[in-house]
């Protein structure tokens, strides 16, 4: 992963956009990591992965005895 400072990111924005097609770029401000820029494709992959992980956790929780969405809503409606 390439690291650049904020001034370099501003001055070389087009080059940075080209670079993120192959790898994320870390932007530093005052010598500390401030942001990570990545391609839209990679972002969508990460969102899909996060969704799958959260779904897997929800399924496991329900299997272990946690009540589901419908039961939770019914309980809340009854109070």
Backbone bond lengths (Angstrom), bond angles and torsions (degrees), N, CA, C in turn:
res aa  C-N    CA-C-N  psi(-1)  N-CA   C-N-CA  omega(-1)  CA-C   N-CA-C  phi
1 X - - - 1.443 - - 1.531 107.31 -
2 X 1.307 115.70 128.10 1.452 121.36 -178.92 1.532 109.60 -81.51
3 X 1.325 116.42 144.38 1.458 122.22 177.68 1.521 109.07 -121.92
4 X 1.333 115.73 131.12 1.459 121.56 176.81 1.519 108.80 -134.81
5 X 1.332 116.01 161.54 1.459 117.89 176.73 1.530 109.64 -90.56
6 X 1.326 115.55 168.41 1.466 121.09 -174.85 1.526 112.17 -60.52
7 X 1.319 117.44 -36.90 1.469 120.75 179.03 1.517 110.65 -64.40
8 X 1.333 116.54 -44.32 1.462 120.43 177.63 1.526 111.05 -62.18
9 X 1.338 116.59 -39.73 1.466 120.42 179.59 1.519 110.31 -62.44
10 X 1.320 116.19 -41.75 1.466 120.75 -179.88 1.526 111.29 -67.83
11 X 1.312 116.81 -44.44 1.464 121.53 -175.99 1.528 112.46 -74.63
12 X 1.317 117.34 -25.20 1.464 121.12 -175.81 1.524 110.88 -124.86
13 X 1.322 116.13 42.15 1.464 121.12 -174.05 1.529 112.38 -57.92
14 X 1.309 117.64 -45.34 1.462 121.49 179.84 1.517 112.18 -61.15
15 X 1.328 116.91 -43.62 1.470 120.67 177.64 1.525 110.99 -63.36
16 X 1.350 115.71 -39.10 1.451 119.88 179.47 1.538 110.27 -63.95
17 X 1.335 116.96 -41.52 1.466 120.29 177.75 1.521 111.52 -60.59
18 X 1.315 117.03 -38.38 1.465 120.61 176.89 1.528 110.96 -67.09
19 X 1.337 116.53 -38.98 1.457 121.22 -177.70 1.529 111.75 -65.70
20 X 1.344 117.49 -37.13 1.467 119.20 -176.64 1.523 113.31 -68.72
21 X 1.320 116.73 -10.49 1.462 119.21 175.14 1.524 111.30 -69.90
22 X 1.330 116.76 -22.20 1.463 120.63 -178.90 1.525 113.19 -109.99
23 X 1.340 117.25 -25.11 1.466 120.16 179.37 1.531 109.76 -164.07
24 X 1.334 117.01 152.12 1.461 119.34 176.31 1.526 111.07 -63.98
25 X 1.321 116.23 155.40 1.463 122.15 178.22 1.524 107.79 -122.61
26 X 1.341 115.70 128.41 1.457 121.78 176.34 1.530 107.75 -90.92
27 X 1.321 116.06 131.25 1.465 120.92 176.20 1.516 107.92 -108.10
28 X 1.328 115.29 127.00 1.453 120.74 179.59 1.524 110.49 -104.38
29 X 1.313 114.89 145.84 1.459 122.53 174.89 1.518 106.02 -130.23
30 X 1.315 116.44 124.66 1.469 121.93 -175.98 1.527 110.59 55.49
31 X 1.313 115.91 42.09 1.467 125.24 175.64 1.528 113.39 62.73
32 X 1.343 117.39 23.31 1.462 122.09 175.44 1.528 108.58 -126.91
33 X 1.334 115.81 142.25 1.460 119.39 177.52 1.525 109.30 -57.57
34 X 1.320 115.83 128.17 1.461 121.41 -175.81 1.527 111.85 -117.43
35 X 1.329 116.82 -37.57 1.457 121.00 -177.51 1.524 109.35 -154.83
36 X 1.330 114.57 158.60 1.460 121.29 173.05 1.521 106.43 -125.55
37 X 1.320 116.04 125.71 1.457 122.14 178.73 1.524 107.40 -104.90
38 X 1.349 115.68 130.20 1.452 119.23 178.26 1.516 109.29 -139.73
39 X 1.314 115.17 164.95 1.463 120.37 -177.20 1.525 110.23 -67.44
40 X 1.328 115.68 156.13 1.459 121.30 177.13 1.530 110.30 -60.82
41 X 1.323 117.00 -37.69 1.466 121.06 179.27 1.531 110.82 -61.66
42 X 1.337 116.39 -46.56 1.473 120.34 179.44 1.525 110.62 -65.62
43 X 1.325 117.69 -38.05 1.454 122.09 178.03 1.530 109.96 -60.81
44 X 1.331 117.44 -45.39 1.460 121.11 178.58 1.529 111.42 -62.59
45 X 1.334 117.27 -37.26 1.462 120.77 176.87 1.529 110.46 -62.69
46 X 1.322 116.77 -42.83 1.463 120.77 179.88 1.528 111.65 -66.39
47 X 1.330 116.85 -40.11 1.464 120.80 177.86 1.528 110.15 -63.80
48 X 1.316 117.14 -43.27 1.470 121.03 178.99 1.532 110.30 -63.27
49 X 1.311 117.41 -40.66 1.463 121.84 178.35 1.528 110.36 -64.01
50 X 1.317 116.59 -44.36 1.464 121.20 178.46 1.532 110.67 -60.96
51 X 1.333 116.43 -44.89 1.467 120.73 178.46 1.525 111.42 -59.17
52 X 1.332 116.36 -43.27 1.465 120.37 179.58 1.521 110.48 -64.05
53 X 1.311 117.47 -43.80 1.467 120.88 179.72 1.531 111.04 -62.36
54 X 1.327 116.89 -44.72 1.459 120.36 179.65 1.528 110.98 -65.02
55 X 1.329 117.03 -39.57 1.458 120.72 176.83 1.525 110.81 -63.14
56 X 1.328 116.91 -44.47 1.461 120.78 179.11 1.532 111.01 -60.68
57 X 1.333 116.66 -40.26 1.466 120.47 177.97 1.528 111.35 -64.89
58 X 1.327 116.49 -40.91 1.463 120.65 179.11 1.524 111.03 -64.27
59 X 1.324 116.93 -43.05 1.466 121.16 178.88 1.526 109.60 -62.61
60 X 1.322 116.66 -45.05 1.470 119.93 -179.62 1.529 110.70 -63.46
61 X 1.333 116.92 -42.11 1.465 120.47 179.01 1.522 110.85 -61.06
62 X 1.313 117.07 -42.39 1.464 120.73 179.75 1.529 110.48 -65.93
63 X 1.333 117.19 -38.83 1.462 121.25 179.24 1.528 111.69 -66.89
64 X 1.342 116.01 -28.65 1.459 120.23 -177.95 1.528 112.45 -88.45
65 X 1.326 116.35 7.12 1.447 118.55 173.76 1.514 116.15 109.17
66 X 1.284 118.60 -3.13 1.456 119.76 174.35 1.525 107.97 -71.06
67 X 1.301 116.18 143.47 1.464 118.31 -178.28 1.518 109.94 -74.65
68 X 1.305 115.77 154.08 1.454 121.43 -177.91 1.519 112.56 -83.03
69 X 1.308 115.70 -176.81 1.460 123.22 -177.31 1.523 111.08 -61.27
70 X 1.331 117.17 -48.13 1.467 120.29 -178.02 1.522 111.50 -62.39
71 X 1.334 116.42 -44.19 1.456 119.99 179.37 1.524 111.39 -65.66
72 X 1.311 116.52 -37.41 1.472 120.43 176.77 1.511 110.83 -62.93
73 X 1.328 116.92 -44.40 1.458 120.87 -179.55 1.529 111.03 -65.03
74 X 1.331 116.72 -40.98 1.467 120.53 178.65 1.521 110.76 -63.13
75 X 1.321 116.28 -41.07 1.468 120.48 178.40 1.527 110.26 -62.73
76 X 1.324 116.62 -45.38 1.462 120.15 179.82 1.524 111.27 -64.70
77 X 1.331 117.06 -38.28 1.454 120.78 179.55 1.530 112.09 -66.55
78 X 1.319 116.45 -28.13 1.468 120.15 -177.10 1.526 113.21 -78.52
79 X 1.309 117.44 -13.90 1.476 119.32 179.52 1.496 114.42 -94.96
